[in-house]
Amino acid sequence: MCKWNAFAIDSPKVLCEHGKSARENIFLLQWKDETLKMPGIITTSTIADHRKVLALPFEFVRTLLDAAKTPIWMTERSGRVLLSNKSAQEYLGSEGTGDASQLNLFNDLLRVGPNQIGEKIDAGEHEVEMEVEQGDKKIRARIQWFAEPGCLIIQLDMEPAAATGPDAATQLTVQELLQEREITYRNLLAAYLKLQEVNRQKTVFLASAAHELKTPLAVIKGYYDLMLTGSLGRLTEKQRDILEESKDSCERLVRLVSMFLNYSALESGKLVLQLRENDLRDCLDELAKRWSEAFQRKGVKLEARFDPSIPTFRFDYQKVQQAAANLLDNSLKHTPAGGSVTLKAGPHFWERRVSAVAPVEERRRFRLPRPNCVEVSVSDSGPGIAAEHHQEIFEDFVRVDRNTSGMGLGLAIAKRLIQAHRGKIWVESEPKSGSRFTFLLPMDQG
């Protein structure tokens, strides 16, 4: 009876018959069906087996092995080479090694002792992967153990060599870039946190300074009122003019302090709206009467026009009045004597707020939809604002005209107050054509 030993080099599986001379050795390729599908390792078989057996000459199998681009060796467990393909021989030649039959593949190629591989085999591992250094490159080696013939199949994966070798410097550069990016990110984060702390301290300082100035300014303004009414004695015309100018300066300081207090409240997130049913016409009419004296002193005409059909709705009386006052103050500062300012308010339909509620067909059916907000505008006959400044004038501490007084906070505060009501504010202006500031207040405040 012949003894058949099996070893495998990937697929297909090859059987070697021992007991004959090397010249007469034959290899048997064995398969289970006509499609040549070969799952698993082929076990001992005989020619009389019902499965099909194809006898292949030794040189034919060697030709198949030589066609493989991967270096392949078959060795004993000690590392002595039994068989190698053409790629394996070329690889050893490029490394400057001698005859493969005189090599111990573990010591001379893999740079490991046979015992290290043997220990893993004894532990039950039938496949071991490791890296082989080739100059500045690293190549992956795969070692497979087949217990029945008692041999090892060693393959070198040459693909990673071409990929990893040239990229060694690139990989180091990428790692350095990642480390540099991490350092930059940490520095930016530290700078951002420091800036946030400085901004917080600035807000606290403004709030503290405004509170400290509010009380003495109120006392000074009260004494001006007493003297101008004659309660403390009669005044000459010159004294009255001086007191009125002083009172105007005091009122400007009071408005500035009030602006700082509002800004600090907005910055610290402490703004709370007091939403109640109010009449917007009363709110704006009271504001117009309060500012009429300041407009008269500068020689600027103030006109107020409010649509009587404006219904009552929920809004913060003081906050809306403050926003409109900031717009009036801005227009007064930029309108020359002899000019005019108009404060208007009327119902308005804001398409964006009902587009998600009413179906498209329903909106098309009604040509005049019901108003859902109030439009408030302040128009002036001042020098106007260039288009490139229309957005930035609503930012903090921005002043387009450096010749006017103020801190550049009035429009920024007005914008935040209107946005807190879920409204919007914008400006329409051209140089030498005046300006028109408009804001919308929704009437469906929750």
C-alpha positions as a LaTeX table, in Angstrom:
\begin{tabular}{lrrr}
\hline
Residue & $x$ (\AA) & $y$ (\AA) & $z$ (\AA) \\
\hline
Met1 & 0.00 & 0.00 & 0.00 \\
Cys2 & 1.34 & 3.43 & $-0.93$ \\
Lys3 & 1.57 & 6.21 & 1.63 \\
Trp4 & 0.31 & 9.64 & 0.54 \\
Asn5 & 1.41 & 12.78 & 2.35 \\
Ala6 & $-0.29$ & 16.16 & 1.86 \\
Phe7 & 0.95 & 19.73 & 1.98 \\
Ala8 & $-0.78$ & 22.89 & 0.72 \\
Ile9 & 0.37 & 26.17 & $-0.79$ \\
Asp10 & $-2.77$ & 28.29 & $-0.76$ \\
Ser11 & $-4.96$ & 26.57 & $-3.39$ \\
Pro12 & $-5.10$ & 24.12 & $-5.10$ \\
Lys13 & $-3.96$ & 21.32 & $-2.77$ \\
Val14 & $-1.09$ & 19.05 & $-3.85$ \\
Leu15 & $-0.35$ & 15.43 & $-2.85$ \\
Cys16 & 3.22 & 14.01 & $-2.98$ \\
Glu17 & 3.99 & 10.30 & $-3.28$ \\
His18 & 7.13 & 9.18 & $-1.40$ \\
Gly19 & 9.08 & 6.00 & $-1.87$ \\
Lys20 & 10.15 & 6.65 & $-5.47$ \\
Ser21 & 13.21 & 8.30 & $-6.94$ \\
Ala22 & 13.15 & 12.10 & $-7.40$ \\
Arg23 & 12.97 & 11.66 & $-11.17$ \\
Glu24 & 9.91 & 9.40 & $-10.86$ \\
Asn25 & 8.12 & 11.52 & $-8.18$ \\
Ile26 & 4.60 & 12.49 & $-9.22$ \\
Phe27 & 2.07 & 14.94 & $-7.70$ \\
Leu28 & $-1.60$ & 14.22 & $-7.49$ \\
Leu29 & $-4.14$ & 17.08 & $-7.80$ \\
Gln30 & $-7.38$ & 16.00 & $-6.18$ \\
Trp31 & $-10.80$ & 17.61 & $-6.40$ \\
Lys32 & $-14.38$ & 16.74 & $-5.50$ \\
Asp33 & $-16.33$ & 17.97 & $-8.52$ \\
Glu34 & $-15.98$ & 19.30 & $-12.01$ \\
Thr35 & $-15.72$ & 22.97 & $-10.85$ \\
Leu36 & $-12.36$ & 22.37 & $-9.12$ \\
Lys37 & $-13.56$ & 23.77 & $-5.80$ \\
Met38 & $-11.14$ & 22.57 & $-3.10$ \\
Pro39 & $-12.32$ & 23.35 & 0.44 \\
Gly40 & $-10.11$ & 22.14 & 3.34 \\
Ile41 & $-6.90$ & 20.14 & 3.39 \\
Ile42 & $-6.82$ & 16.92 & 1.38 \\
Thr43 & $-6.30$ & 13.83 & 3.53 \\
Thr44 & $-4.68$ & 10.46 & 2.77 \\
Ser45 & $-6.31$ & 8.82 & $-0.22$ \\
Thr46 & $-5.86$ & 5.90 & $-2.61$ \\
Ile47 & $-6.28$ & 5.59 & $-6.34$ \\
Ala48 & $-9.22$ & 3.29 & $-5.75$ \\
Asp49 & $-11.15$ & 6.10 & $-3.99$ \\
His50 & $-14.41$ & 7.05 & $-5.68$ \\
Arg51 & $-13.27$ & 10.68 & $-5.94$ \\
Lys52 & $-11.48$ & 11.80 & $-9.09$ \\
Val53 & $-7.69$ & 11.88 & $-8.97$ \\
Leu54 & $-5.45$ & 13.59 & $-11.52$ \\
Ala55 & $-1.73$ & 12.64 & $-11.68$ \\
Leu56 & 0.55 & 15.60 & $-12.49$ \\
Pro57 & 4.27 & 15.46 & $-13.32$ \\
Phe58 & 6.65 & 17.05 & $-10.80$ \\
Glu59 & 7.95 & 19.59 & $-13.32$ \\
Phe60 & 4.42 & 20.76 & $-14.05$ \\
Val61 & 3.78 & 21.48 & $-10.37$ \\
Arg62 & 7.14 & 23.26 & $-10.11$ \\
Thr63 & 6.14 & 25.40 & $-13.09$ \\
Leu64 & 2.94 & 26.31 & $-11.29$ \\
Leu65 & 4.90 & 27.30 & $-8.19$ \\
Asp66 & 7.41 & 29.32 & $-10.22$ \\
Ala67 & 4.55 & 31.28 & $-11.78$ \\
Ala68 & 3.66 & 32.65 & $-8.35$ \\
Lys69 & 5.09 & 36.11 & $-7.67$ \\
Thr70 & 5.25 & 35.38 & $-3.95$ \\
Pro71 & 8.46 & 33.78 & $-2.58$ \\
Ile72 & 7.50 & 30.33 & $-1.22$ \\
Trp73 & 9.62 & 27.80 & 0.67 \\
Met74 & 8.83 & 24.38 & 2.04 \\
Thr75 & 11.05 & 23.61 & 5.02 \\
Glu76 & 11.49 & 21.10 & 7.76 \\
Arg77 & 10.57 & 22.09 & 11.28 \\
Ser78 & 14.24 & 22.84 & 11.92 \\
Gly79 & 14.28 & 25.42 & 9.12 \\
Arg80 & 16.14 & 23.40 & 6.44 \\
Val81 & 14.81 & 24.20 & 2.96 \\
Leu82 & 13.22 & 21.28 & 1.09 \\
Leu83 & 11.66 & 23.10 & $-1.84$ \\
Ser84 & 11.44 & 26.70 & $-3.12$ \\
Asn85 & 9.98 & 28.43 & $-6.14$ \\
Lys86 & 11.68 & 30.81 & $-8.59$ \\
Ser87 & 10.54 & 33.98 & $-6.75$ \\
Ala88 & 12.05 & 32.63 & $-3.52$ \\
Gln89 & 15.37 & 31.93 & $-5.23$ \\
Glu90 & 15.46 & 35.43 & $-6.78$ \\
Tyr91 & 14.69 & 36.96 & $-3.41$ \\
Leu92 & 17.58 & 35.13 & $-1.74$ \\
Gly93 & 19.84 & 36.15 & $-4.60$ \\
Ser94 & 18.92 & 39.83 & $-4.13$ \\
Glu95 & 19.78 & 39.48 & $-0.45$ \\
Gly96 & 23.23 & 38.08 & $-1.32$ \\
Thr97 & 22.70 & 34.74 & 0.42 \\
Gly98 & 24.15 & 31.43 & $-0.78$ \\
Asp99 & 22.59 & 28.22 & $-1.93$ \\
Ala100 & 19.10 & 27.73 & $-0.44$ \\
Ser101 & 19.92 & 24.11 & 0.41 \\
Gln102 & 22.67 & 25.31 & 2.75 \\
Leu103 & 20.46 & 27.86 & 4.56 \\
Asn104 & 18.47 & 27.67 & 7.71 \\
Leu105 & 15.48 & 29.82 & 6.77 \\
Phe106 & 14.68 & 30.78 & 10.37 \\
Asn107 & 18.18 & 31.94 & 11.27 \\
Asp108 & 19.26 & 33.41 & 7.92 \\
Leu109 & 16.01 & 34.96 & 6.67 \\
Leu110 & 13.50 & 35.43 & 9.46 \\
Arg111 & 16.15 & 36.20 & 12.11 \\
Val112 & 14.42 & 34.00 & 14.69 \\
Gly113 & 15.36 & 30.76 & 16.32 \\
Pro114 & 13.61 & 27.54 & 15.23 \\
Asn115 & 12.54 & 27.01 & 18.83 \\
Gln116 & 10.44 & 30.17 & 18.78 \\
Ile117 & 8.39 & 28.86 & 15.87 \\
Gly118 & 8.34 & 25.36 & 17.32 \\
Glu119 & 6.93 & 26.60 & 20.63 \\
Lys120 & 4.05 & 28.29 & 18.84 \\
Ile121 & 3.38 & 25.13 & 16.82 \\
Asp122 & 3.37 & 23.01 & 19.97 \\
Ala123 & 0.93 & 25.51 & 21.51 \\
Gly124 & $-1.55$ & 24.68 & 18.75 \\
Glu125 & $-0.90$ & 27.50 & 16.29 \\
His126 & $-0.88$ & 26.25 & 12.69 \\
Glu127 & $-0.30$ & 29.69 & 11.18 \\
Val128 & 2.15 & 32.36 & 12.37 \\
Glu129 & 2.64 & 35.86 & 10.96 \\
Met130 & 5.71 & 38.00 & 11.58 \\
Glu131 & 7.68 & 40.88 & 10.06 \\
Val132 & 11.03 & 40.54 & 8.27 \\
Glu133 & 13.33 & 43.55 & 8.02 \\
Gln134 & 14.81 & 44.17 & 4.58 \\
Gly135 & 17.05 & 47.21 & 4.92 \\
Asp136 & 14.74 & 50.08 & 5.89 \\
Lys137 & 11.69 & 48.09 & 4.79 \\
Lys138 & 9.54 & 45.56 & 6.58 \\
Ile139 & 8.01 & 42.54 & 4.84 \\
Arg140 & 5.29 & 40.34 & 6.29 \\
Ala141 & 6.04 & 36.59 & 6.46 \\
Arg142 & 3.38 & 33.90 & 6.88 \\
Ile143 & 4.38 & 30.47 & 8.23 \\
Gln144 & 1.93 & 27.53 & 7.94 \\
Trp145 & 2.44 & 24.15 & 9.67 \\
Phe146 & 1.07 & 20.90 & 8.25 \\
Ala147 & 1.32 & 18.13 & 10.78 \\
Glu148 & 0.76 & 15.10 & 8.50 \\
Pro149 & 3.76 & 15.63 & 6.18 \\
Gly150 & 5.56 & 17.40 & 9.04 \\
Cys151 & 6.64 & 20.44 & 7.01 \\
Leu152 & 6.31 & 24.21 & 7.01 \\
Ile153 & 5.24 & 26.45 & 4.14 \\
Ile154 & 6.73 & 29.95 & 4.37 \\
Gln155 & 5.49 & 32.80 & 2.18 \\
Leu156 & 6.64 & 36.43 & 1.97 \\
Asp157 & 4.03 & 39.07 & 1.23 \\
Met158 & 5.91 & 41.44 & $-1.07$ \\
Glu159 & 3.04 & 43.95 & $-1.55$ \\
Pro160 & 3.42 & 45.72 & 1.81 \\
Ala161 & 7.14 & 46.16 & 1.05 \\
Ala162 & 6.38 & 48.46 & $-1.88$ \\
Ala163 & 3.73 & 50.29 & 0.15 \\
Thr164 & 5.41 & 50.69 & 3.52 \\
Gly165 & 9.02 & 51.18 & 2.46 \\
Pro166 & 8.81 & 54.49 & 0.56 \\
Asp167 & 6.16 & 55.80 & 2.99 \\
Ala168 & 8.33 & 55.52 & 6.08 \\
Ala169 & 9.47 & 59.14 & 5.84 \\
Thr170 & 6.00 & 60.23 & 4.80 \\
Gln171 & 4.44 & 58.47 & 7.78 \\
Leu172 & 6.90 & 60.23 & 10.09 \\
Thr173 & 6.05 & 63.58 & 8.49 \\
Val174 & 2.32 & 62.97 & 8.88 \\
Gln175 & 2.83 & 62.06 & 12.53 \\
Glu176 & 4.79 & 65.27 & 13.09 \\
Leu177 & 2.03 & 67.27 & 11.39 \\
Leu178 & $-0.60$ & 65.66 & 13.58 \\
Gln179 & 1.40 & 66.46 & 16.69 \\
Glu180 & 1.86 & 70.04 & 15.51 \\
Arg181 & $-1.86$ & 70.34 & 14.83 \\
Glu182 & $-2.64$ & 69.01 & 18.31 \\
Ile183 & $-0.31$ & 71.59 & 19.86 \\
Thr184 & $-1.86$ & 74.38 & 17.78 \\
Tyr185 & $-5.35$ & 73.27 & 18.78 \\
Arg186 & $-4.44$ & 73.31 & 22.46 \\
Asn187 & $-2.88$ & 76.77 & 22.14 \\
Leu188 & $-5.97$ & 78.08 & 20.36 \\
Leu189 & $-8.23$ & 76.56 & 23.01 \\
Ala190 & $-6.18$ & 78.14 & 25.79 \\
Ala191 & $-6.27$ & 81.52 & 24.01 \\
Tyr192 & $-10.03$ & 81.21 & 23.49 \\
Leu193 & $-10.66$ & 80.40 & 27.14 \\
Lys194 & $-8.46$ & 83.31 & 28.18 \\
Leu195 & $-10.35$ & 85.63 & 25.82 \\
Gln196 & $-13.64$ & 84.41 & 27.24 \\
Glu197 & $-12.44$ & 85.20 & 30.74 \\
Val198 & $-11.29$ & 88.68 & 29.69 \\
Asn199 & $-14.66$ & 89.28 & 28.04 \\
Arg200 & $-16.46$ & 88.16 & 31.18 \\
Gln201 & $-14.36$ & 90.50 & 33.33 \\
Lys202 & $-15.12$ & 93.34 & 30.90 \\
Thr203 & $-18.85$ & 92.70 & 31.22 \\
Val204 & $-18.62$ & 92.58 & 35.02 \\
Phe205 & $-16.66$ & 95.83 & 35.06 \\
Leu206 & $-19.18$ & 97.60 & 32.83 \\
Ala207 & $-22.05$ & 96.45 & 35.02 \\
Ser208 & $-20.31$ & 97.52 & 38.23 \\
Ala209 & $-19.30$ & 100.92 & 36.82 \\
Ala210 & $-22.80$ & 101.54 & 35.48 \\
His211 & $-24.39$ & 100.74 & 38.84 \\
Glu212 & $-21.97$ & 103.06 & 40.61 \\
Leu213 & $-22.71$ & 105.92 & 38.20 \\
Lys214 & $-26.47$ & 105.48 & 38.08 \\
Thr215 & $-27.27$ & 106.85 & 41.55 \\
Pro216 & $-25.13$ & 110.05 & 41.49 \\
Leu217 & $-26.32$ & 110.86 & 37.97 \\
Ala218 & $-29.93$ & 110.56 & 39.07 \\
Val219 & $-29.24$ & 112.98 & 41.95 \\
Ile220 & $-27.51$ & 115.49 & 39.65 \\
Lys221 & $-30.37$ & 115.32 & 37.15 \\
Gly222 & $-32.86$ & 115.91 & 39.97 \\
Tyr223 & $-31.03$ & 119.08 & 41.08 \\
Tyr224 & $-30.97$ & 120.36 & 37.50 \\
Asp225 & $-34.73$ & 119.93 & 37.31 \\
Leu226 & $-35.21$ & 121.80 & 40.60 \\
Met227 & $-33.08$ & 124.74 & 39.50 \\
Leu228 & $-34.67$ & 124.97 & 36.05 \\
Thr229 & $-38.19$ & 125.06 & 37.55 \\
Gly230 & $-37.19$ & 128.00 & 39.78 \\
Ser231 & $-37.74$ & 126.15 & 43.04 \\
Leu232 & $-34.31$ & 127.25 & 44.30 \\
Gly233 & $-34.57$ & 130.84 & 43.11 \\
Arg234 & $-34.90$ & 132.87 & 39.95 \\
Leu235 & $-32.38$ & 132.31 & 37.13 \\
Thr236 & $-31.04$ & 134.64 & 34.55 \\
Glu237 & $-31.22$ & 133.70 & 30.88 \\
Lys238 & $-27.51$ & 132.88 & 30.80 \\
Gln239 & $-27.77$ & 130.70 & 33.91 \\
Arg240 & $-30.75$ & 128.87 & 32.43 \\
Asp241 & $-28.87$ & 128.16 & 29.17 \\
Ile242 & $-25.89$ & 126.79 & 31.09 \\
Leu243 & $-28.11$ & 124.57 & 33.24 \\
Glu244 & $-30.00$ & 123.26 & 30.22 \\
Glu245 & $-26.77$ & 122.33 & 28.46 \\
Ser246 & $-25.53$ & 120.68 & 31.65 \\
Lys247 & $-28.80$ & 118.79 & 31.97 \\
Asp248 & $-28.51$ & 117.57 & 28.37 \\
Ser249 & $-25.01$ & 116.24 & 29.10 \\
Cys250 & $-26.29$ & 114.59 & 32.26 \\
Glu251 & $-29.14$ & 112.94 & 30.39 \\
Arg252 & $-26.67$ & 111.68 & 27.79 \\
Leu253 & $-24.65$ & 110.11 & 30.61 \\
Val254 & $-27.80$ & 108.56 & 32.05 \\
Arg255 & $-28.63$ & 107.01 & 28.67 \\
Leu256 & $-25.06$ & 105.76 & 28.36 \\
Val257 & $-25.21$ & 104.16 & 31.81 \\
Ser258 & $-28.56$ & 102.58 & 30.99 \\
Met259 & $-27.04$ & 101.23 & 27.77 \\
Phe260 & $-24.15$ & 99.67 & 29.68 \\
Leu261 & $-26.57$ & 98.03 & 32.11 \\
Asn262 & $-28.64$ & 96.59 & 29.25 \\
Tyr263 & $-25.53$ & 95.38 & 27.45 \\
Ser264 & $-24.12$ & 93.64 & 30.53 \\
Ala265 & $-27.48$ & 91.96 & 31.13 \\
Leu266 & $-27.55$ & 90.72 & 27.53 \\
Glu267 & $-23.93$ & 89.53 & 27.65 \\
Ser268 & $-24.40$ & 87.61 & 30.89 \\
Gly269 & $-27.57$ & 85.92 & 29.60 \\
Lys270 & $-29.73$ & 87.47 & 32.32 \\
Leu271 & $-32.23$ & 89.06 & 29.95 \\
Val272 & $-35.76$ & 88.07 & 30.95 \\
Leu273 & $-38.74$ & 89.29 & 28.95 \\
Gln274 & $-41.83$ & 90.46 & 30.82 \\
Leu275 & $-44.44$ & 89.46 & 28.24 \\
Arg276 & $-47.84$ & 91.03 & 28.89 \\
Glu277 & $-50.80$ & 92.26 & 26.82 \\
Asn278 & $-49.79$ & 95.80 & 25.87 \\
Asp279 & $-50.78$ & 98.47 & 23.38 \\
Leu280 & $-47.84$ & 99.20 & 21.08 \\
Arg281 & $-49.32$ & 102.56 & 20.09 \\
Asp282 & $-49.25$ & 103.75 & 23.72 \\
Cys283 & $-45.69$ & 102.45 & 24.09 \\
Leu284 & $-44.37$ & 104.32 & 21.04 \\
Asp285 & $-46.46$ & 107.45 & 21.63 \\
Glu286 & $-45.04$ & 107.78 & 25.14 \\
Leu287 & $-41.56$ & 107.41 & 23.68 \\
Ala288 & $-42.16$ & 110.06 & 21.00 \\
Lys289 & $-43.36$ & 112.59 & 23.59 \\
Arg290 & $-40.34$ & 111.91 & 25.78 \\
Trp291 & $-37.94$ & 112.55 & 22.89 \\
Ser292 & $-39.75$ & 115.55 & 21.39 \\
Glu293 & $-37.83$ & 118.05 & 23.53 \\
Ala294 & $-34.44$ & 116.68 & 22.46 \\
Phe295 & $-35.47$ & 116.87 & 18.79 \\
Gln296 & $-36.70$ & 120.45 & 19.21 \\
Arg297 & $-33.44$ & 121.57 & 20.78 \\
Lys298 & $-31.46$ & 120.26 & 17.78 \\
Gly299 & $-33.93$ & 121.66 & 15.24 \\
Val300 & $-34.98$ & 118.25 & 13.86 \\
Lys301 & $-38.63$ & 117.53 & 13.19 \\
Leu302 & $-40.04$ & 114.34 & 14.78 \\
Glu303 & $-43.18$ & 112.88 & 13.27 \\
Ala304 & $-45.02$ & 109.89 & 14.75 \\
Arg305 & $-47.62$ & 107.92 & 12.78 \\
Phe306 & $-49.28$ & 104.80 & 14.18 \\
Asp307 & $-51.93$ & 102.71 & 12.46 \\
Pro308 & $-55.07$ & 102.61 & 14.66 \\
Ser309 & $-55.74$ & 98.99 & 13.61 \\
Ile310 & $-52.75$ & 97.66 & 15.56 \\
Pro311 & $-54.20$ & 95.18 & 18.08 \\
Thr312 & $-52.93$ & 94.60 & 21.57 \\
Phe313 & $-50.55$ & 91.67 & 21.88 \\
Arg314 & $-47.96$ & 90.23 & 24.24 \\
Phe315 & $-44.57$ & 91.97 & 24.34 \\
Asp316 & $-42.17$ & 93.47 & 26.87 \\
Tyr317 & $-43.17$ & 97.12 & 27.15 \\
Gln318 & $-39.83$ & 98.42 & 28.46 \\
Lys319 & $-37.63$ & 96.34 & 26.14 \\
Val320 & $-39.49$ & 97.33 & 22.97 \\
Gln321 & $-39.48$ & 100.95 & 24.06 \\
Gln322 & $-35.72$ & 100.72 & 24.69 \\
Ala323 & $-35.12$ & 99.27 & 21.21 \\
Ala324 & $-37.16$ & 102.03 & 19.53 \\
Ala325 & $-35.43$ & 104.67 & 21.70 \\
Asn326 & $-32.02$ & 103.46 & 20.51 \\
Leu327 & $-33.17$ & 103.84 & 16.89 \\
Leu328 & $-34.45$ & 107.37 & 17.59 \\
Asp329 & $-31.20$ & 108.29 & 19.35 \\
Asn330 & $-29.19$ & 106.98 & 16.38 \\
Ser331 & $-31.30$ & 108.95 & 13.87 \\
Leu332 & $-31.11$ & 112.13 & 15.94 \\
Lys333 & $-27.31$ & 111.96 & 16.11 \\
His334 & $-26.95$ & 111.56 & 12.33 \\
Thr335 & $-29.66$ & 113.98 & 11.16 \\
Pro336 & $-28.55$ & 117.60 & 10.73 \\
Ala337 & $-30.59$ & 120.58 & 11.92 \\
Gly338 & $-33.55$ & 121.22 & 9.64 \\
Gly339 & $-33.93$ & 117.51 & 8.88 \\
Ser340 & $-36.75$ & 115.17 & 9.87 \\
Val341 & $-37.26$ & 111.79 & 11.54 \\
Thr342 & $-40.41$ & 109.68 & 11.20 \\
Leu343 & $-41.53$ & 106.97 & 13.62 \\
Lys344 & $-44.12$ & 104.65 & 12.07 \\
Ala345 & $-45.89$ & 101.47 & 13.17 \\
Gly346 & $-48.52$ & 99.32 & 11.49 \\
Pro347 & $-49.74$ & 95.75 & 11.00 \\
His348 & $-47.69$ & 93.55 & 8.71 \\
Phe349 & $-47.84$ & 90.06 & 7.23 \\
Trp350 & $-44.62$ & 88.08 & 7.76 \\
Glu351 & $-44.65$ & 85.28 & 5.18 \\
Arg352 & $-41.89$ & 83.22 & 6.81 \\
Arg353 & $-43.82$ & 82.71 & 10.02 \\
Val354 & $-46.96$ & 81.22 & 8.46 \\
Ser355 & $-45.43$ & 79.25 & 5.59 \\
Ala356 & $-45.16$ & 76.16 & 7.79 \\
Val357 & $-48.70$ & 76.55 & 9.18 \\
Ala358 & $-50.99$ & 77.44 & 6.31 \\
Pro359 & $-51.03$ & 75.23 & 3.20 \\
Val360 & $-49.82$ & 76.75 & $-0.03$ \\
Glu361 & $-53.29$ & 76.54 & $-1.63$ \\
Glu362 & $-54.84$ & 78.39 & 1.30 \\
Arg363 & $-52.27$ & 81.19 & 1.14 \\
Arg364 & $-52.86$ & 81.60 & $-2.59$ \\
Arg365 & $-56.64$ & 81.80 & $-2.12$ \\
Phe366 & $-56.37$ & 84.89 & 0.12 \\
Arg367 & $-54.71$ & 87.74 & $-1.69$ \\
Leu368 & $-54.52$ & 89.82 & 1.49 \\
Pro369 & $-53.50$ & 87.47 & 4.33 \\
Arg370 & $-54.19$ & 88.46 & 7.91 \\
Pro371 & $-51.30$ & 90.37 & 9.57 \\
Asn372 & $-49.31$ & 88.31 & 12.04 \\
Cys373 & $-46.81$ & 90.94 & 13.24 \\
Val374 & $-46.27$ & 94.67 & 13.66 \\
Glu375 & $-43.75$ & 96.63 & 11.60 \\
Val376 & $-42.01$ & 99.53 & 13.34 \\
Ser377 & $-39.69$ & 101.84 & 11.39 \\
Val378 & $-37.58$ & 104.93 & 12.04 \\
Ser379 & $-36.71$ & 106.95 & 8.94 \\
Asp380 & $-34.37$ & 109.95 & 8.83 \\
Ser381 & $-33.00$ & 112.44 & 6.31 \\
Gly382 & $-29.39$ & 111.98 & 7.36 \\
Pro383 & $-26.33$ & 111.27 & 5.21 \\
Gly384 & $-27.19$ & 107.57 & 4.84 \\
Ile385 & $-25.08$ & 104.43 & 5.25 \\
Ala386 & $-23.06$ & 102.63 & 2.59 \\
Ala387 & $-24.23$ & 99.11 & 1.73 \\
Glu388 & $-21.03$ & 97.46 & 3.01 \\
His389 & $-21.82$ & 98.70 & 6.53 \\
His390 & $-25.44$ & 97.50 & 6.72 \\
Gln391 & $-24.54$ & 94.34 & 8.64 \\
Glu392 & $-21.66$ & 95.49 & 10.83 \\
Ile393 & $-23.51$ & 98.48 & 12.35 \\
Phe394 & $-25.53$ & 95.99 & 14.40 \\
Glu395 & $-22.37$ & 94.53 & 15.97 \\
Asp396 & $-20.98$ & 95.52 & 19.39 \\
Phe397 & $-18.89$ & 98.72 & 19.63 \\
Val398 & $-19.08$ & 99.46 & 15.88 \\
Arg399 & $-19.18$ & 103.12 & 14.83 \\
Val400 & $-19.15$ & 103.96 & 11.14 \\
Asp401 & $-19.03$ & 107.74 & 11.70 \\
Arg402 & $-16.20$ & 108.53 & 14.12 \\
Asn403 & $-17.29$ & 112.17 & 14.38 \\
Thr404 & $-20.42$ & 111.34 & 16.38 \\
Ser405 & $-20.66$ & 110.55 & 20.08 \\
Gly406 & $-21.59$ & 107.18 & 21.50 \\
Met407 & $-20.09$ & 103.78 & 22.18 \\
Gly408 & $-21.49$ & 101.87 & 19.22 \\
Leu409 & $-23.86$ & 99.80 & 21.36 \\
Gly410 & $-27.29$ & 101.28 & 20.61 \\
Leu411 & $-28.05$ & 99.30 & 17.45 \\
Ala412 & $-26.43$ & 96.14 & 18.83 \\
Ile413 & $-28.68$ & 96.26 & 21.91 \\
Ala414 & $-31.75$ & 97.00 & 19.79 \\
Lys415 & $-30.99$ & 93.97 & 17.63 \\
Arg416 & $-30.70$ & 91.65 & 20.64 \\
Leu417 & $-33.88$ & 92.97 & 22.22 \\
Ile418 & $-35.86$ & 92.45 & 19.01 \\
Gln419 & $-34.40$ & 88.99 & 18.44 \\
Ala420 & $-35.38$ & 88.07 & 22.02 \\
His421 & $-38.99$ & 88.71 & 20.88 \\
Arg422 & $-38.38$ & 86.33 & 17.91 \\
Gly423 & $-38.41$ & 89.31 & 15.57 \\
Lys424 & $-35.89$ & 90.70 & 13.11 \\
Ile425 & $-34.32$ & 94.09 & 12.41 \\
Trp426 & $-32.58$ & 95.55 & 9.37 \\
Val427 & $-31.63$ & 98.83 & 7.67 \\
Glu428 & $-32.33$ & 100.23 & 4.20 \\
Ser429 & $-30.05$ & 103.07 & 3.26 \\
Glu430 & $-27.93$ & 104.63 & 0.58 \\
Pro431 & $-25.34$ & 107.42 & 0.85 \\
Lys432 & $-26.94$ & 110.91 & 0.77 \\
Ser433 & $-30.44$ & 109.38 & 0.77 \\
Gly434 & $-31.19$ & 108.94 & 4.49 \\
Ser435 & $-31.76$ & 105.69 & 6.39 \\
Arg436 & $-34.74$ & 103.58 & 7.35 \\
Phe437 & $-34.40$ & 101.18 & 10.29 \\
Thr438 & $-37.18$ & 98.59 & 10.55 \\
Phe439 & $-38.01$ & 95.82 & 12.98 \\
Leu440 & $-40.82$ & 93.25 & 13.10 \\
Leu441 & $-42.53$ & 92.08 & 16.29 \\
Pro442 & $-44.57$ & 88.85 & 16.01 \\
Met443 & $-47.99$ & 89.04 & 17.62 \\
Asp444 & $-48.00$ & 85.34 & 18.56 \\
Gln445 & $-45.56$ & 85.57 & 21.48 \\
Gly446 & $-45.79$ & 82.45 & 23.64 \\
\hline
\end{tabular}
